[in-house]
């Protein structure tokens, strides 16, 4: 109970954290906000050749831009600083995100979506960098958990809001990107440029503990390890998001509304996964990775073996819990691998690897489904891959049995 009170106190006392949590939702917001209006956009551009292909490509274009450009955003962050770039990216996000409301042709709208991805690459990289800069280990874990809980809670409101404004005009849904403007104002008044370790901080700054990584040469081996595991996790993370409806169809649930109803309550366990991260985060990173990979193994494998709605729902609860734990665990681990001077590049690589996994996941899963003959077979194979990674993480944890001391919340 005392720890819970300390956590809520940290949310009240640190406006920087509240701003980072909301800003970190912007890159996810950019994609999910468009899903309710894809059909109406295709209908509006029905005279455009290949509109059925170009409109979904327009929706997902920011993700590809993030995967390509996040490492370069990290380079810019380490060279030019955090705050000014974050402010510039957030302001530009609001401008280019809402630009399609004033456009009529599909080509410039696609261009604006690519530019939106450029902004998102900067926002996500800098937000994760600043969380590591502003707080010690315990503070980072609190705010990463807050991101994991608040993000899914906001998604429902976003989908309802977009659907409501889209009913007014075919491109009115793009106006929701103007939410970046009040976030920009909050950033302007609450964020500050962090100082390098050893330099005096402003008295209003949050306490930052020394990082575990050196600020010597860039830790290339650690960066490659972070990128590799994050890429594979991103691939596994999106297996259900992209292909879940096909798994439901294979057990006889094909009506979209029935799929939505059956998925609704299990999807709430993403927030439980974020809370589980905070509990398990007192242990080593290898232990944390082993836990969420084991949950992915049970969840994805269970979906692959399910034969009725209840079985699939129970497996989905486990899979969604894993999804809620995976992202904050990987971010916290990546943050610990890079010192202040290299943190922007490190988090840029993390961001790129995760979104590259998102892009590749449908291709890889489709190929596996072709080999196994069913989408559920592909889910089972994904579960086996996750189990293999969990065993590897357990082995790594046993080789280095040094439990991390529990820090008090700042």
C-alpha positions in Angstrom: 0.0 0.0 0.0 2.9 2.4 0.8 4.4 1.7 -2.6 1.1 2.4 -4.3 0.8 5.7 -2.5 4.4 6.6 -3.5 3.6 5.9 -7.1 0.5 8.1 -7.2 2.5 10.8 -5.4 5.1 10.6 -8.1 2.4 11.2 -10.8 1.3 14.3 -8.9 4.7 15.8 -8.3 6.3 15.2 -11.7 4.5 17.1 -14.5 7.3 16.1 -16.8 6.3 12.5 -16.4 2.6 13.1 -17.2 3.7 15.0 -20.3 6.0 12.2 -21.4 3.3 9.6 -20.9 0.8 11.5 -23.1 3.4 12.4 -25.7 4.5 8.8 -26.0 1.0 7.9 -27.1 1.2 10.1 -30.2 3.1 7.7 -32.5 0.6 4.9 -31.7 -2.3 7.4 -32.0 -1.2 8.2 -35.6 -2.0 4.7 -36.8 -5.0 3.6 -34.7 -6.8 6.9 -35.3 -7.2 6.0 -39.0 -8.6 2.5 -38.7 -12.2 3.6 -38.2 -12.2 5.7 -41.4 -10.3 3.5 -43.8 -13.5 2.3 -45.5 -14.8 5.9 -46.0 -11.5 7.0 -47.3 -11.4 4.2 -49.9 -15.0 5.1 -50.8 -14.0 8.8 -51.3 -11.0 7.9 -53.5 -12.8 5.1 -55.4 -11.9 6.7 -58.8 -8.2 6.6 -58.0 -6.5 3.5 -59.4 -5.5 1.0 -56.7 -7.3 3.0 -54.0 -7.9 -0.1 -52.0 -4.2 -0.6 -51.8 -3.0 3.0 -51.5 -5.4 4.0 -48.7 -4.2 1.3 -46.3 -0.6 2.1 -47.3 -1.3 5.7 -46.4 -2.5 4.6 -43.0 0.5 2.5 -42.2 3.1 4.8 -43.9 4.2 6.5 -40.6 5.3 3.1 -39.2 7.6 2.5 -42.1 9.0 6.0 -41.8 9.7 5.4 -38.1 11.5 2.1 -38.8 13.7 3.8 -41.3 14.4 7.2 -39.7 14.4 6.6 -35.9 18.2 5.8 -35.8 18.9 9.2 -37.5 16.6 10.9 -35.0 18.7 9.3 -32.3 21.9 10.7 -33.8 20.3 14.2 -33.9 19.2 13.9 -30.3 22.7 13.0 -29.0 24.2 15.8 -31.1 21.8 18.7 -30.8 19.9 18.0 -27.5 16.5 16.7 -26.5 14.1 19.5 -25.7 14.2 21.6 -28.8 13.9 18.6 -31.1 11.0 17.3 -29.1 9.2 20.6 -29.3 9.8 20.9 -33.0 8.6 17.3 -33.7 5.5 17.7 -31.6 4.5 21.0 -33.2 5.2 19.6 -36.7 3.1 16.5 -35.8 0.1 18.6 -35.2 0.6 20.5 -38.5 1.3 17.7 -40.9 -1.1 15.3 -39.1 -4.0 17.6 -39.6 -2.9 18.7 -43.1 -5.1 16.1 -45.0 -8.2 18.0 -43.7 -7.2 20.7 -46.2 -6.1 18.4 -49.0 -8.1 16.7 -51.7 -5.6 14.6 -53.6 -4.4 11.2 -52.3 -0.8 11.7 -53.3 -0.1 14.8 -51.1 -2.0 13.1 -48.3 0.4 10.1 -48.5 3.3 12.6 -48.4 1.9 14.2 -45.3 1.6 10.8 -43.7 5.3 10.0 -44.4 6.2 13.4 -42.9 4.1 12.5 -39.9 6.2 9.4 -39.5 9.4 11.6 -39.4 7.9 13.5 -36.5 6.9 10.3 -34.7 10.4 8.9 -35.1 11.7 11.9 -33.2 8.9 12.0 -30.6 9.2 8.3 -29.6 13.0 8.3 -29.5 13.2 11.5 -27.5 10.4 10.6 -25.0 12.1 7.3 -24.2 15.4 9.1 -23.9 14.1 11.7 -21.6 12.4 9.2 -19.3 15.9 7.7 -18.8 17.4 11.2 -18.4 15.0 12.6 -15.9 14.6 9.7 -13.4 16.5 7.0 -11.6 15.7 3.4 -12.1 12.6 3.3 -9.9 11.2 6.4 -11.4 11.6 5.1 -14.9 9.8 1.9 -14.0 6.9 3.9 -12.6 6.5 6.1 -15.6 6.9 3.2 -18.1 4.2 1.3 -16.2 2.0 4.5 -16.4 2.5 4.5 -20.2 1.5 0.9 -20.4 -1.7 1.5 -18.4 -2.8 4.8 -19.8 -2.1 4.1 -23.5 -4.6 1.3 -23.9 -7.1 3.2 -21.9 -6.9 6.1 -24.3 -7.3 4.0 -27.4 -11.1 3.5 -26.9 -11.6 7.3 -26.5 -9.5 7.9 -29.7 -11.5 5.5 -31.8 -14.9 6.9 -30.6 -13.7 10.5 -31.2 -12.4 9.8 -34.7 -15.6 8.0 -35.7 -17.6 10.9 -34.4 -15.8 13.7 -36.3 -15.4 11.5 -39.4 -19.2 11.4 -39.7 -19.1 15.2 -40.4 -16.8 15.0 -43.4 -14.7 12.3 -45.1 -11.4 13.8 -43.9 -12.5 15.4 -40.6 -10.9 12.5 -38.8 -7.5 14.0 -39.5 -8.3 17.0 -37.2 -7.8 14.7 -34.2 -4.0 15.2 -34.7 -4.4 18.7 -33.5 -4.3 17.2 -30.0 -0.5 17.5 -30.4 -0.8 21.3 -30.0 -1.9 21.3 -26.3 0.7 18.6 -25.7 3.2 21.0 -27.3 2.2 23.7 -24.8 2.5 21.3 -21.9 6.0 20.3 -23.1 7.1 23.9 -23.4 6.3 24.7 -19.8 7.2 21.4 -18.1 10.2 19.9 -19.9 13.8 21.0 -19.5 17.1 20.1 -21.3 18.8 17.5 -19.1 22.4 18.0 -18.1 25.2 15.5 -18.5 26.0 13.5 -15.4 28.2 15.5 -13.1 26.7 18.9 -14.2 24.6 20.7 -11.7 20.8 20.4 -12.3 18.2 23.1 -11.9 16.6 22.8 -8.5 13.2 21.9 -10.1 14.7 18.9 -11.9 13.9 15.3 -10.9 16.7 13.4 -9.3 18.6 11.2 -11.8 20.7 8.3 -10.6 24.0 7.4 -12.4 23.4 5.2 -15.4 24.9 1.7 -15.5 26.3 2.2 -19.0 29.5 4.1 -19.7 29.7 7.2 -21.8 32.9 6.0 -23.6 32.7 4.6 -27.1 29.3 3.7 -28.4 28.4 0.2 -27.1 27.9 -1.4 -30.4 27.6 -5.0 -29.1 24.9 -4.0 -26.6 23.1 -2.0 -29.3 23.0 -4.9 -31.7 21.7 -7.1 -28.9 18.9 -4.6 -28.1 18.0 -4.2 -31.7 17.9 -8.0 -32.4 15.7 -8.9 -29.4 13.5 -5.9 -29.9 13.0 -6.8 -33.6 12.0 -10.4 -32.8 9.7 -9.2 -29.9 8.1 -6.7 -32.3 7.4 -9.5 -34.8 5.8 -11.7 -32.1 4.0 -8.7 -30.5 2.0 -8.0 -33.7 1.1 -11.6 -34.5 -2.3 -11.3 -32.9 -2.9 -7.6 -33.7 -2.6 -8.3 -37.5 -3.9 -11.9 -37.8 -6.2 -12.3 -34.8 -9.4 -12.2 -36.9 -8.1 -15.1 -39.0 -7.5 -17.2 -35.9 -11.1 -16.4 -34.7 -12.4 -17.4 -38.2 -10.7 -20.8 -38.0 -12.7 -21.7 -34.8 -15.9 -20.5 -36.5 -16.2 -16.8 -35.3 -16.3 -14.7 -38.5 -18.7 -11.9 -37.9 -16.7 -8.7 -37.1 -19.0 -7.6 -34.3 -18.8 -11.1 -32.7 -15.0 -11.0 -33.0 -14.9 -7.5 -31.3 -17.2 -8.7 -28.5 -15.1 -11.9 -27.9 -11.8 -9.9 -27.9 -12.9 -6.9 -25.8 -12.4 -8.2 -22.2 -9.2 -10.2 -22.9 -7.7 -7.0 -24.5 -8.1 -5.2 -21.2 -5.3 -7.4 -19.8 -2.7 -5.3 -21.6 -3.0 -3.0 -18.6 -2.5 -6.0 -16.2 0.7 -6.7 -18.1 2.0 -3.2 -17.5 1.3 -3.6 -13.8 3.0 -7.0 -13.8 6.1 -5.3 -15.3 6.3 -3.0 -12.3 6.1 -6.0 -10.0 8.7 -8.1 -11.8 11.0 -5.1 -12.6 12.7 -5.5 -9.3 14.4 -8.6 -10.7 17.1 -8.7 -13.5 16.3 -7.8 -17.1 16.9 -11.4 -18.1 14.2 -12.6 -15.6 11.8 -10.0 -16.9 12.3 -11.0 -20.5 11.9 -14.6 -19.6 8.6 -13.9 -17.9 6.9 -12.0 -20.8 8.3 -14.5 -23.4 6.9 -17.4 -21.4 3.5 -15.6 -21.3 3.8 -15.0 -25.1 4.6 -18.8 -25.5 1.6 -19.9 -23.5 -0.8 -17.3 -25.0 0.2 -17.7 -28.7 0.6 -21.4 -28.4 -2.8 -21.6 -26.7 -4.4 -19.6 -29.5 -2.9 -22.0 -31.9 -4.4 -25.0 -30.1 -7.8 -23.4 -29.2 -10.9 -25.2 -30.5 -13.7 -23.0 -29.1 -14.3 -19.4 -28.1 -13.6 -19.9 -24.3 -10.2 -21.6 -25.0 -9.2 -18.9 -27.4 -10.3 -16.1 -24.9 -8.3 -17.7 -22.1 -5.2 -17.9 -24.3 -5.7 -14.4 -25.4 -5.8 -13.1 -21.8 -2.3 -14.5 -21.4 -1.1 -13.2 -24.7 -2.4 -9.7 -24.0 -0.8 -9.7 -20.5 2.5 -10.5 -22.3 2.0 -7.7 -24.7 1.4 -5.2 -21.9 4.6 -6.3 -20.1 6.8 -6.6 -23.2 7.2 -3.0 -24.3 8.0 -1.3 -20.9 10.4 -4.2 -20.1 12.3 -3.8 -23.4 12.4 0.0 -23.1 13.7 -0.2 -19.5 16.4 -2.7 -20.5 17.4 -0.7 -23.5 17.7 2.5 -21.4 20.1 0.7 -19.1 22.4 -0.2 -21.9 23.4 3.3 -22.9 25.0 6.2 -21.1 23.8 9.8 -21.4 26.0 10.6 -24.5 24.7 7.6 -26.5 21.1 7.3 -25.2 19.5 9.0 -28.1 21.1 6.7 -30.6 20.3 3.7 -28.5 16.6 4.5 -28.2 16.5 5.4 -31.9 17.8 1.9 -32.7 15.2 0.4 -30.2 12.4 2.4 -31.9 13.5 1.4 -35.4 13.8 -2.3 -34.5 10.4 -2.5 -32.9 8.6 -0.8 -35.8 10.6 -2.9 -38.3 9.3 -6.0 -36.5 5.8 -4.6 -36.9 6.4 -4.2 -40.7 7.9 -7.7 -41.2 5.4 -9.6 -38.9 2.6 -10.0 -41.4 5.0 -11.3 -44.1 6.7 -13.8 -41.8 3.5 -15.0 -40.2 1.8 -15.3 -43.6 4.7 -17.5 -44.9 4.5 -19.7 -41.8 0.7 -20.1 -42.2 1.3 -21.1 -45.8 3.7 -23.9 -44.6 1.5 -25.1 -41.7 -1.7 -24.8 -43.6 -3.6 -22.7 -41.0 -3.2 -19.4 -39.2 -3.5 -21.2 -35.9 -0.5 -23.3 -36.9 1.4 -20.0 -37.4 0.3 -18.9 -33.9 1.6 -22.2 -32.5 5.0 -21.7 -34.2 5.2 -18.2 -32.8 4.6 -19.6 -29.4 7.4 -22.1 -29.8 9.7 -19.3 -30.8 8.7 -17.3 -27.7 9.3 -20.4 -25.5 12.8 -20.8 -27.0 13.6 -17.2 -26.2 12.2 -17.6 -22.7 14.5 -20.6 -22.1 17.4 -18.6 -23.4 16.6 -15.7 -21.0 16.3 -18.1 -18.1 19.7 -19.5 -18.9 21.2 -16.0 -19.1 19.6 -15.1 -15.8 21.1 -18.2 -14.1 24.6 -17.5 -15.5 24.5 -14.0 -13.8 22.5 -14.4 -10.6 22.9 -10.9 -9.4 19.5 -9.6 -8.3 19.0 -5.8 -8.8 18.4 -4.0 -5.5 15.0 -2.5 -5.1 15.1 1.3 -5.3 12.8 3.6 -3.6 10.5 5.7 -5.7 11.7 9.2 -6.4 
